[in-house]
Amino acid sequence: MPKFRLVVSKGEVYRKTQREKRIRFKRKYILYAFVIWIVTSVSVFLVKEYISNYFFSAQLPQLQVEDYKRILIFAPHCDDETLSSAGVIQRALLAGSKVKVIIMTNGDGFTRAAGQNFGKIRLSADDYIRFGYLRQNETIHALEDLGLKREDIIFLGYPDRGLRFLWEKYFDSKVSYFSPLTRTFKSPYSNSYQRGVEYKGINVVKNIQSIIKSFEPDLIIYPYSRDQHPDHWATSAFVKFSILTLNYKCEEWQYLVHRGDWPTPFGKHPQMYLVPPFKLAFTDTKWYQVPMDDYMIERKSNSISDYHSQMKVMRGFLEAFVRQNELFAKVDSKDAKKYESDNLFSDKYLVSKEPTHDIWSLIFEKGADIESIFAAHDSKNIYVGVKMVGSAKKLISYYLHIRAFEDYKYLGRMYVLVSGSKMNIIKTMTSPAFSAQNAKMRRKKNQIEIIFPKKDLQNPNMLYLSVRTEFLGRQLDRSAWKVVKLK
């Protein structure tokens, strides 16, 4: 017979057994343990970031801006160019170099900032467009404060929060992307580089290529391929794709803006350095810095303050970029080696090493956490391998996106979906269409291997590829877009 004691509550007597007391104690214990785990994890994260700040600030080699005479900077939104490259712009102009800044979108899709600036909860399409013009003016003022002329600022006018869709779904489609915010299929801005340009990825590429050919830069600066913001990694993909299809030779630097809680800590800390996030410091990326003196730091801070609409809602984040330096990455292409009928997942076939355990949800979904990508080829086939941290689960969808080239001539693209034990081709979206009838797929624990006959992909000698994982339509992880040469 269970032990119990009488408890009086609101005039009523009920029995509270020892078992109920134990359950209540266990719940408290689990809650306390969870809170301690959260606090410990956050503390460890912050300690790593502070340690890396002091360690990497002394290790990062310097880049010489003065070595370049024509510099082209791409920004997904109004303010990214100042956060990432205000010091570069100042150094370049002092050295007599020419600088042009290209703004991909007008940042009109930041609903919270637009609502706060206009004092509205519900915004119309005209409100979003008006906010886009406001952000353009902020960009012009910020860059003029750095010494740039108005004619060296170009607004492309593509949809904020829509660049990912232009890259993936509306690249070469017959219909244009429809912006749900500005309620249009084309740029509504009168000062866009191509007035009334339709929202298609191929138009983005044409605009970028036109600017590159006319300006002839010897240095192109654009977002880092592992930036977590969709507009940022899509801008990176667009710019790199445009450089590839032009077979244009120049120096390329990439900058990071969005990666979890980076830069740590938020707020204005001009005595500290920008360093790569701890997880990204040990990938296949090479990191560099451009130092700034006190005068340059002050001018950068003032230019950031010109973004009044953004300072109202994210001051701490913006001011976190006011540091002793600016951070840039160089990402090299990889050569896929000849396949020797051995283990595809050995280091000699490695083409991309991805950061792991860098997103909270992936701690619990290790089968979706992309660890590395492998590639090889022989006279007949192309072999692509994807390795996860944990076992590849049947409920998780794995997407492989391939763009193929022959001597820098673009051949087309293909989406491959691996779900459970099946492989499906979502869309080829090419003309002539790629074939996947002879492709094969193998799964083993945390590894997925796909084999494509070369002739079915029009015999490419270079691939531009990326992998992403999803659960019930929600993205869990994404690899960087990587250039892989089949030599």
N, C-alpha and C positions, 0 to 999 in steps of 0.2 A: 504494500500500500504506500503511495508516494507521500512524502512529507509535505506539509503545507502550513501556512500561517494565515490568520484572518487579517484582511485589510479593509478599512472603512473608507468609502469614497462616496461623497454626496449623499450621505445618509444610508447607503446600502453596504452590505457586507458581502465580500466575495473572497474566494480562496485563491491564493497565489502560490503555486507549487514551486518546488526547488528547480524543476525542469525549466519553467518559465524564467526563473532568475538566471539560470545558466545561459539560456538563449539570449537574454537581454545583455548579459555580460559579454558573450561572444560577439554580438553585434557592435557593442561599444569598442571592443578590442579590434575588430576588423576596421571600424571607422578610424580609430586612432592610428592604426598601422598604415592605413591608406594615406592619411594626412602626413604622417612622418615620411612616407615614401615620396610623396609629392614635394615636400619641403627639401628633402635630401637631394632629390633629382635636380630641382631648380638650383640648389646651392652648388652641386657638383658642376652643373652647366655653367654657372656664373664664374666659378673658380677657373674652369678650363678656359673660358673666354678672356679673363683677366691675365692668366698666365700666358696664353697665346699672344695677347697684345704686346706684352713686354718681350717675349721670345722672338716673334716673327718681325716686329718692327726693326730689330737689329739684323735680321737675316734677309729681308727683302732687298733684292738688287734694284738699282734706280734706272729709270728710263730717261732718255734725253730727248725732250720735246723739241729742242732747238735743231735737231738733226733733220727735221721734216719741214718742208716749205709749203705744202698744201694739205690741210687737215680737214677731214669730213667727219662730223659727229652726228650720229643718229640717236634720237630720243623717242621712246614710245609715247610719252606724255610731256606736257609743259611742266618743267622743273627737273626732269631727269638729267638733262644736259648740264644744269648748274650743280646738282648734287654730285654728279660723277666727274665732271671735267672743268669746273671753274678755274682751277689752278692751271690745267693744261692750256686753256684759252688765254689766260693772262701771260703765261710763259711764251706761247707761240706768237702772240701779238707783239710782245717786247722784242722778240727775235726777228720781227719783220715778216713772219709767215702769214699766209692767208688761211682763214678759218671759215668754214660754212657749217651751219647747224640745221639739221633736218628734223622736224617734229612730225612724227607719224600720225598721231591723233591729237585732237585739241583738248583731251582730258575732260570732255563734256559729260562723261558717264559717271562721275563721282557724285552720286546722288546725295550723300550726307553733306558734302561740302556745298553743293549747289543749293540744297534746302536751307542750310544755315545762312548762306550769303544772301539769299532772297527772302528769308523769313517765311518759307512755305513748307508745308508737309507734302502736298501733292503738286508735282511739277508737270508742266506740259512740254510738248516737243519744242515749242518756241523758247521755253525756259532753259532747256538743255543747250540749245544753240546759242542763246544769249550768254550762257555760262562758258561755252567754248570760246566765244570772242573775248570774254573777260580774261580767260586764262591765256589767250594769245597775247593780250596787252601786257599781262604780267611777265610773260617770257621776253617780250621786246624790251621792257624796262630792265629786267634782270641782266640780259645780255648786253644791253647798251652800257649798263653800269660796269660791266667787265671790259668794255672797250670795243665790242662788236658793233658793226653797222647794221641798220635795218635790212638792207638788201642782201645781207649774208645769212638771213634767217628765212627758211622755207617751211611752210605749213602744207603737208600733204592732204589733210582733211579726212583721213579714214576713221572708221567708227571706234570710239573708245570701248573697251571690253569686247571688241569684235575681231581683233587681229588673228586670234587663234582660229576662228571659224573661216576667215579668208584664207589662211594657210592650209587648213585641213579639209574643209568641206566645200568651200566656194573658190577654190584656186583656179580651176579651168572649167567651171560649170556654166551651163547656158543661162541660168538665172543668177541674179545678184543677191548678196546678203542684205537682209532687211534689219536695220537698227531699230530695236524696240523702244529706244529712248528718243532719238531724233525723228523717228517714224519716217524713214526714207531709205531708198535703195542706192542713193548716191550722195556725194558730198553736198551739203546745203550751204557751204561757206563760199563766199564770193572771192576770197583770196587764196583758195586752194591752188596748189601748183598746177594741177589740171582741173580746171573749173568743171563742176558737175560730173566728176569721175565716178563711174559705177563701182560698187563695192565688190570687187573680184580680186583674188590674189594675183592673178596675172597682171592686172593693172598696177598693183603695188610694185611688182618686179620691173615693169616697164618704166615707171617713174624713177625708181632707184637707179636703174641702168642709165637712164637719160642723164641724171644728175652726175653720176660717176664719169660718164664719157665726156660731158661738157666741162666738169671741174678738174678732172684728172688728178685726184689726190694721191699723195705718196704715203699717207697714213689714214686709215679708216677706223673710227672708234664706234663701237656699238655694244648692245647689252650682252652680258654673259649668257652662254647657252644653258646654264643650270639655274638661272634666275627663276624663282617659283611663280612670279606673276605671269599669267598667260600672254598679256600684251608684250612683255619683255622677251620671253623666250621666242615668241613668234616673230618679233622684230629681228632678233638674232638670226633666226632661220631664214627670214626674207633677205636680209643683207648678205648672209653667207651664200645663199642660193644665187643671188644676183651676181656676186663676185665670181662664183664658179661658172655660171653660164656665159659670162663675159670673158672668162679666162684672164681676169684682170690681176696684175701683179702689183702688190703693194704690201706695206706693213699693216697688221691688224691687231688692235687691242680691244679687249672686252672688259666691261665694267659691271659690277654687281650692285643692285639696289635692294631687291627683295629676297630675303632668305631667313624665314622664321623671325626671331627677335634680333637679328643682326641689323645695324651695328650695336654692339653692347658696350656700355650702357646707353640708353636713350638720353637725350639732352645735350647741352652744349659743353663739350669737354675739349677745348682746343689744344690742351697739352698732351692729349692722347693720340694714338695712331690708328688708322684704319688697317686692319689685318684680315686675312681670309677667315671665315667661320671655321671653327675647329674641325668639323667633318670634311670641309672642302680643302683643307690644307694638305691632305694626304691622298689626293686623287691624282689623276694624270695631268692636272693643270699646273702651269708654271706661273707664279705670281710675282708681280713687280710693283714698284711704287714711284710716284712723282712727288718729290718733297715740295713744301710751300714755306715761304718765310712769313713773318708776322703780318706784313702788309697785304700779302695775297690772301691770307686766312681771313683778315678783316674784310676785304673786298668780297670774298666768297660769302661770308656771313651776311653782309649787307644785301647781296644779290638774292640770297635765299629769302631774306625778309621781304623782298619785293613780291613774293608769292603770298599775298595777303589771304586769298581764299583758302590756301592750304595751311597756312600758319594757324588759322582759327581752329582747325580740327586735328592737326598732326604736327604741332610745333616740335615736340620732343624727338620725333623721328627725323624730321628735316634737319634739325640742328645737330643731330648725331653725326652728320657728314662734315661738320666743321672740325677738322682734325689737322694734324701736322702734315698729312700727306693725302694723296689720292691713290686708290688701289686699282690695278689693272691685271688682266689675265691674258695669257697667250695659250691657245688651244691648237695643237698641231693635228694634221690629218694622220691617219694610220695606214700602213700597208698590210693588206691581208696576204699572208704567206700561202705558198702552195700546200695543199692538203696532202698529207702522207698516209692517209688511211689509219691514223692513230686516234688519240683522244682529242676531240675538238676543244675540250674545256681545259686544255693545258695552257700554261702561260705564253707559249710561243704564238698562240692564235688570239691572244687577248688584244682587243682594239679599244675598249673603253672600261675604265674602272669607276664605278659609281659610288657616291657616298651612301652609307647605310645607317639605319637607326637614327636618321636625322629628322624624321617626322613622327610626332607622338603616336599617331594611329598605326604606324608600321611596327611599333613595339609589340602589338597584339596580332598583327597580320604579317608575319615574317615571310609568308609565301608570296606576298605582293611586293616585298622590298627588293628592288633590283640591285644586284651586287656587281655584275660585270656582263659585258657583251663580247662575244668571240666571233671571228669571221675568218674564213679560208676559202680557197677555190682550187679547182684543177681544170683540166682542159674542157670538161663537160658541165660541171656543177659549181654552184655557189653554196657555201655552208655558213649558216648563221646560228649561233648559240646564245641563249639567254640563261643566266644563272641567278637564282634568287637566294636570299639568306636562308629561308626555310623551304619546306616542301611546297611545290607548286600545287595549289588547291584547285579542286574542280569548280568551286563556286566563284573563283576569281577569273576574270577575263584578261587575256594577254594580247596586246595589239602590237604588231610590228608594222611600221610605216617605212616604206622604201621608195626613194627616188633614184632612178638609174641614169647614168651618163655614159657616153662613148666619146672619149677625147674632148670632154667638156661640153659636148652636145647633149642637151637634155632629151632623154628618151621617153620618160613617163614615170608614173608613180603607181603604187599598189598598197592597199591596206590588207593585212593578214590578221585574222582573229583566231586565237587558240582558246578554246573553251572545253574543259573536260578532256576527252580523248579525241576531239574533233578539231579540224582546221578548216576555216572558211575564208574565202576571199570576199571582203566586204565590197570593195569597189576597186577597179583598176584605174578608171578615170584617165585613160590615155588613148591616143590614136596614133598607130594601131594599138588595140588593147593587148596588154600582157596576158599571157596564159598561165594558169596555175594548175592545170589538169594533171601535170606530171610531178608537181611538188609533193614532197613527203615530210612528215612530222614525226618526231620521236620525243617521248616524255620519260623522264626518270628522276623521281624524287624532286630535287630543286633545280632540274635542268630541262630546258626545252631546246630541241635542235630542229631546224627547218632546212631542207635541201631544195634548192631551185635549179632546174636545168638552165644553163646560160642562154640557150637559144630561145627559151620561153620569155626571157626578159630582154630580147633584142641584143644579146651579147654585149653587155656593158663592161667597161673596164674601171668604173668608179661608182660607188654607192654613197648616198646621203641618207642616213637611217636613224631611227629613234624607236624606243620601246616604251609603252605605258601599260599600267595595270589598273583594272577597275573592279569594283564590287557593286553590283546592282546599279550600274550606271554612274557611280561616284568614283572619280579618279583617286587612286591611292598613291601611286608613284609614277615618275616619268624620268626617262634617261635624257641626257643631252643629245642634241642632233650631232651626229658624227660623220665626218668624211672618211670613207674607207676606199683606198685604191687597190684594185685587183692587179697586182704586178706579178 
